[in-house]
């Protein structure tokens, strides 16, 4: 039982670290673009939310959405994170640079999914 709690804690710490790095990298870039180019940049950001090819903005917001959901509904949040990571990889298959972000974020979703499964299995044992 103690090892499962440790795994859940590892998933949580790893998820927080990856999320902080994503926020620092992409959030800083987005805020810098808004400050530098003005409010008209919001139109570009809105378009980038839909067009995931060579622009990680939509992937970044999908990850943040999934990570926010993972705290309340771990199964659904993990699926959103993993689906976003797979989708950005498939869309940008010719640009392997996206793997530098897709692999760690996919691992976040996978760890939370395994953690959710372990907790669910533990609850079934108790009942």
C-alpha positions in Angstrom: 0.0 0.0 0.0 2.8 2.4 0.8 4.4 1.9 -2.6 1.2 2.8 -4.4 1.0 6.0 -2.4 4.6 6.7 -3.4 3.7 6.1 -7.1 0.8 8.5 -6.8 3.1 11.0 -5.2 5.7 10.5 -8.0 3.0 11.1 -10.6 1.9 14.3 -8.9 5.4 15.7 -8.5 6.3 14.8 -12.1 3.1 16.3 -13.4 3.7 19.5 -11.5 7.3 19.8 -12.7 6.3 19.2 -16.4 3.4 21.7 -16.1 5.6 24.4 -14.5 8.1 23.9 -17.4 5.3 24.1 -20.0 3.9 27.3 -18.3 7.3 28.9 -18.2 8.1 28.0 -21.8 4.8 28.5 -23.6 3.2 30.9 -21.2 6.2 33.2 -21.2 6.3 33.1 -25.0 2.6 33.9 -25.3 2.7 36.7 -22.7 5.8 38.1 -24.4 4.1 38.1 -27.8 1.0 39.9 -26.4 3.2 42.5 -24.8 5.4 43.0 -27.8 2.7 42.9 -30.6 -0.3 44.2 -28.7 -3.9 43.0 -28.2 -4.1 42.0 -31.9 -2.1 38.9 -30.9 -5.2 37.4 -29.3 -6.6 36.8 -32.8 -3.4 34.9 -33.7 -3.7 32.9 -30.5 -7.3 32.1 -31.2 -6.4 30.8 -34.7 -3.5 28.8 -33.2 -5.9 27.0 -30.8 -7.4 25.2 -33.8 -4.3 24.9 -36.1 -1.9 22.6 -34.3 0.6 22.3 -37.2 3.9 24.0 -36.3 2.3 26.0 -33.5 2.2 24.5 -30.0 -0.4 26.9 -28.6 -3.4 24.6 -29.0 -1.4 21.7 -27.5 -0.4 23.9 -24.6 -3.9 24.9 -23.7 -5.2 21.3 -24.2 -2.5 20.1 -21.8 -3.5 22.8 -19.2 -7.1 21.8 -19.6 -6.3 18.2 -19.1 -4.1 18.9 -16.2 -6.7 21.0 -14.5 -9.3 18.2 -14.9 -6.9 15.5 -13.7 -7.1 16.9 -10.2 -10.8 16.3 -10.0 -11.4 13.5 -12.5 -8.0 11.7 -13.0 -9.2 9.3 -15.7 -10.7 12.0 -18.0 -7.8 14.4 -17.4 -5.2 11.8 -18.2 -7.1 10.8 -21.4 -7.2 14.5 -22.5 -3.5 14.9 -21.8 -2.5 11.6 -23.6 -4.9 12.4 -26.6 -3.4 15.9 -26.9 0.1 14.5 -26.9 -0.7 11.9 -29.5 -2.6 14.4 -31.6 0.3 16.9 -31.7 2.7 14.1 -32.6 0.6 12.8 -35.4 -0.1 16.3 -36.8 3.5 17.2 -36.7 5.0 13.9 -37.6 7.6 15.4 -39.9 8.8 17.8 -37.2 10.3 15.7 -34.5 11.0 18.7 -32.4 7.5 18.4 -31.0 8.5 15.1 -29.3 10.5 17.1 -26.8 7.1 18.2 -25.4 4.8 15.4 -26.4 6.7 12.6 -24.7 6.9 14.2 -21.2 3.3 15.3 -21.3 2.2 11.9 -22.5 4.1 10.4 -19.6 2.2 12.8 -17.2 -1.1 11.5 -18.5 0.1 7.9 -18.4 1.3 8.2 -14.8 -2.0 9.7 -13.7 -3.9 7.0 -15.5 -1.9 4.2 -13.8 -2.3 6.0 -10.5 -6.0 6.2 -11.0 -6.2 2.5 -11.9 -4.2 1.6 -8.8 -6.5 3.7 -6.5 -9.5 2.2 -8.2 -8.2 -1.4 -7.7 -7.4 -0.6 -4.0 -10.9 0.7 -3.4 -12.4 -2.5 -4.9 -10.2 -4.6 -2.5 -11.5 -2.7 0.5 -15.2 -3.1 -0.6 
